[in-house]
Amino acid sequence: MLECVIVGGGIHGTYLVQRLLEDTDLEREEIRIVDPNDRLLASFRRKAQACEMDAMRSTFVHHVGTEPFGLESFAEARGREDELLPTPGYPRRPSLSLFLDYAEYVVDGRDLESLHRQAAVETIEERGDELVLETTDGSIHSRSCVLAIGHGGRYRTPDWADGIDAISHVWDGFDPDVSVDETVVVGGGVTAAQLATCLAGRESVTLLSRHELEEATIEADPRWINWNHVERHLHRHPPGARARVETVREARNDATIPPTLFDSLEEAVEDGGLTVRTDEIRSARAVDDRVRLLLADDGCLSADRVVLATGFAPVFEHPFVDRVAAELGLERGYRGMPVLDDETLAWQRTDGGRSSVFVTGALAAGTVGPLAGNVAGARRAADRLAAPIAADKRPSLPAD
């Protein structure tokens, strides 16, 4: 039986496994990362490629390695300091290429792929003092597990987009290598702006947003990285309370664009390849291999294709999360938020008993705060996860 299984091989799972190996007495053979992709961080790579992302929004100290200045040292040793990009009023940001190359360096250097079992977890059951994870590659028995899942390929798709082949989500069905004459990108955040700016270099693009575009350097005030700030402003509300959900929502700069990207967007508009329009879509239909959009102001837009950059479906409503909570009797709060122990990130049981299921990433927003799903959130969550997971380790048997 394993001591800990991490469900999810993205940034959070990849970072956490290193902290468990460094900060606890858990051995490599006692830990596994279970993820359906063929390599760690594969989903992140695909999403970045689809929207033609060229730089990270987070700073150079936030990456998948455990040494805060590791990425900076990596860049300096390879003459790539120019890929640490200036951010007015904030620390430098790495290019996407630098971030991914350093991630690969970390994964290879720590041989983390040897801990990766390629499978999808379907259910988790409790049998005695162990958890049994039923996967597409058989059963896995473990003392504890950490849910480090993302949004699981569940994206926000408006009802009006159903059934039209020429409408796709940027992370589901869109091929960035295919070029057409006219594209409408729907969305008002960083992904929409990044995609529209890149496509405008080779075709006519309209960026259609429901609201006026807004600037913000990062996703939330950097004070939310500090546990003291989180405890003072978030933990004063009961775990799972509506007030926690609303505090996180209000603190996040969702649907905003960093200033450097905003400048690129304006340049694309000035060059004539991009039009920015503020309106809502009432309906859509296919007409002669094109898409016609009826807008709220009674106007119309036509294009060869429509690409949605409309974000993710709520992770709290993920069907896998529903199954795990129901099977193990785990408590949920407002809008399905997991009710966690703030000190350990253990998911509390409805009967008051102790759970061996822990969470990190977006699922931990109610405890970690508005940056829970970001790279910074992975680091903060691991601060509280390592010790309680190691505490569950079964005692070693005496030598014969």
N, C-alpha and C positions, 0 to 999 in steps of 0.2 A: 504493500500500500504506500502511496505517495504521501508526503506531508502537505504539499500545496499544489493545486492546479490553477493556473491563470487562464481564464477564458478570454481570449483576445490577444492577438499578436501585433497590435498597433503600437503607437508611441507609448501609451500607458503601460501595456503589458511588457514591452521591451525594456522600459526603464525600471519597472518594479522588480523584474527578475534579477536585475543587477544589484539592487538594494538588498534583496533577500540574501543574495550570495555574499555581499560585502558586510552587512550589518548584523547578520545572525549566524548561528551555527548550522543552518541548513546546508546540506550537501547537494551537489548538482543532481545526483541520482534521485533526490527526494522531491524535485521540482519539475514541472512540465508547463509549457505554454501550448494551449490547444487553439488552433486557428485553421480555418478551411483553406486559406491561401497557400501558395507554394513557397512563400518566403515571408519572413517578418516584415512588417511595414508595407506590404504590397498594396493594401487598400489606400493608404495615404499617398503612395506613389501614383496610383491610377487617378485619383481625384486631382492631384496637382497637375498631372499631364493633361487631363481633360480640359481644365480651364486655362491652360497655358500659363500657369503661375510661374513667376520668375524670382520671387523673393519672399521670405518669411515675414510675417507681421510681428512676431515675437523677437526679442533681443537675442544677441549671440550667446548669452549665458543659459538660455533655455533650449535644450537639445536632448537627445536620448542618452547621452553619457552621464556618468555620475560626477565627474570632475567639472565644476562650473566653468572653468576657463579652458576646458579641453578643446572645444571647437576653435577658439581663438588661437591656441598653440598649434593646432592642426593646420590652420590657414597660414600662420606665419612660417611654419616649417616647410611649406610647399609654395611659398611665394604667392599666396592667394589673398593677401590682406585687402586687395581691392574689391573682394567679394563680401567684405564686411561693410555694409552700406550705411551711409550717414542718415540719421533720423533726427531732425531738429528737436532739441529739448529732451531727447531720449538716447539711451545707448544704441550702438550700431546693430543692424540686422543682417543676418547672413543671406546670401543668395540661396535659392532653392537648391541649386547644384551643390553648393558647399555644404548645406545642411544634410543633404542625402548622402554625399560622399563621406562625410564624417560619421553619419549613422551606419553606413556600411562598414567603415573602419572599426567602429565600436562592436558591431555584431560579429564581424570576422575575428577581431582581436580577442573577444571573450568566448568565441565559439558558441554563440547563443542559438544558432540554428540546430545544434545537436540537442537542445532542450525543446525544440518545436515538434509537436505531433500534428501533422496535417489532417484535420478532421473538424467537423462541425458538431458542437454539443447540442443535443436535441432536448434532453431533460436532465434534471438533477434530483436524485432521491436520497433520502436519509435511511440508512440501515445501521442501527446500533450507534456506535460512535464514529461512523464513517459516512462519507458522501459517495454516492455512486453516480458518475456522470455517464449517461448513455450517449454515445457519439456515433457518427457515420463510420467509424473505424473501431467499433467495439466499446466495451465498458472500461471505465477508469475509476479506480478506488482511491480516495484521498481523505486525509484528515480534515482539510479545509479547502476552500476555493475562493478565488477573487474574480468577480465579474468586471472585466476590463473591456467591455464591449463598446462599440460605437453605435451608430444609428442603424447598422445592419442592412444597408441598401434600401432603407425606407425614406423616401423623399416626398416633400410636399408637392403634390401635383393637383392643380385646380381642376374642378369638375369640367370646366369648359374645354380642357385639353384632351379628354377621353376620346379614344377611337380615331385620332387623326395621326396618320403615320409620319407626317412631316413635322410633328411636334415631339420633341424629346427633352429629357432632363439632361443637364450638362454632365451628370455623373451616372446616367443610365440610358445608354443608347446613342449618345452624341459621339460622333467621330471627328476629332479636331483636324484630321488630315484631309477631310473632304471639304472642298470649297464650292460655294455657290455664288450667285450674283447678289442676292439680298437676304439678309438674316435679321430677324428681330430677337433680341435677347431680353427676356423678361426677368426683372429683379432690380433691387436697388442697393445691394451690398457689395462687398469686396469681390466675391466670385463673379457676379454679373459685370462689374466694372473691368475686372481683369480680362474676362473673356471678350467683352465688347471691344476693348482697346486693342487686343491682339488680332481679332478678326478684321478690324477696320483697316488693317494694313494691306488686306488683300481682297476685300469685298465691301459692299455698301451695308452698313449696320445701323439699326435703330435700337437704342437702349430704352426700354419702356419700363418705367418705375411707377408704383402707386403713389409715391411720395417724393418730395424734393430730395435730391441727393445730399447726404450729410457727411461731413468729415469727422474722423476720430482716429488718432494715431494707433491706439490699441483697443482691445475688446472691452476693457473695464479699467477703472482707476487702479494704478499699480499698487496702491495700498492694500488691495484685496489679496495680494500675494502673502501678506504678513498675517500669521495666525492670530496675533493680538487684535488686529483690526477685524478679522473674521469673527472671532469670539465676541467682540464687543458689539458688533452690528448685526450679526446673523444668529449666533447661538443664544442670544437673549430671548429668542422666540423658541417655543417648544419644537422638538424634532418632528418633521412632517407637517408642520403648521402652514396654513395658507400664507401667513406673514413671511415665512422663509421663501416660499415660491415667489412671492411678489417682490421681496427684497432683492433676490437674485435677478429677476427680470428687469427691475428698474435700474440695477447697477450695470447691466450689460449694454454695450454700445452695439447692439445688433443692427444689421442693415446700414452700416456705415462704411466709409471708404478712407483708407489712410491718405494723408496729404500727398505723398509722392505719387501714388496711383491716381489721385484726383488730378494732379498736374498733367499726367500722361493722358488722362481722359479728355481734358480740355484741349490739349494739343491735337488729339485725334479729331475733335470737333472742328478746330480751326483749319485742319488740313482737308476737311470736307468728306472724310470717309465715315464719320460717325454723327448721328443725330440723337440727341437725348430728348425724350418726351415724357411728360408726367400725365398719367391717365390710368384708368382701370379698364380691364377687359370684361365685356359682358358675355361674349360668346365667340366661338371660332368655328370655321368650317373649311373643308377642302374644296378648292375651285380650280379645275384645270391644272392639277399638280402643284398648286400653290396653296398657301394658307391665307384666309381672309379673317381679320380680327375686327369685331365690332366693339367700339370703345364706348365708355360711359358718356363721353361728350357728344355722342352720335357720329363721331368720325370713324374712319376705317383705316386699317393698315393691311397691306398685302406684302408677302414675302415668299421666297422659295422654301424657307423653313423658319421655325420658331424654336428657340432653345430656352428652356426654363432654368433659371438660377434662383430657385425659390426656396432653397434650404431643405432641412430635414424634417421628417415627422418626429414628434416628441419621443425621446428614448424611454420615458416613463411608461409609454403605452406600447412598447415593443412586445409582440406576442411571446417571445422567449422569456422576457421579464415576467409577464403574466403567468406563464406556466411554472416558472421556478417559485414565484411567490405563493401560488396556490398549492403546489406540491409540498412545500416546506413550511407552510403556515407563517409566512413572513409578513410583517406589518407594513401597511402603506398609508401614506397621508394624503394631503390635498393633491388632487390631480394625479394620483398614483405614485407620488414621490416616495422612495424607500425611506423608512424610518430607521435611522442609523444611530449607533452609539458614537457620539461626537469624538470620543477619545481614541477609538479603535477602527471606525468605519465598518464595524460589524453590523449586518442587517438584523434588526431586532425581530423577535418572534411575537406573534399575536398573543401567545400564552405566557409571555414574560420570560420564557426560557432563553438560554444562550444559543446563539447561532454561530455556525462555522462558515457562514457565507459573508464575504467582505466585498466592498465595491470600490472602484476608482473610476475616473473619467466623468462623463456627463451624469451618470447615475448618482454620483456623490455630490452633486451641486448643493443639495440641502445642508451639507456639512462643510464642504471645502469652499463653496462660494461661487461667484460668477465666473471665475477662471478655472473651474474644475475640469472642463473638457479640453483645456489648452495644455500646451507643453508645461507651462508653469504649474498647472494643477496636478500634473503627473508627479512632479517633484514634491509638492506639498502633501498629496495623499500618501505617498510612500513614507513620509516622515512618521505617519501614524499607523501605517499598516504593518511594517516589518516586525516590530516587537510582539504584538498580539498573535500574529501568525506563527512566529517561532515559539511562542509560549505553548502552543498546542502540540508541539513535537512530542512524540511518545518517547519514553526513556529508553536508552540503549540497553540491550541485554548484556549481562556480564559474560566475559569470555569464558570458554570451557577450561 
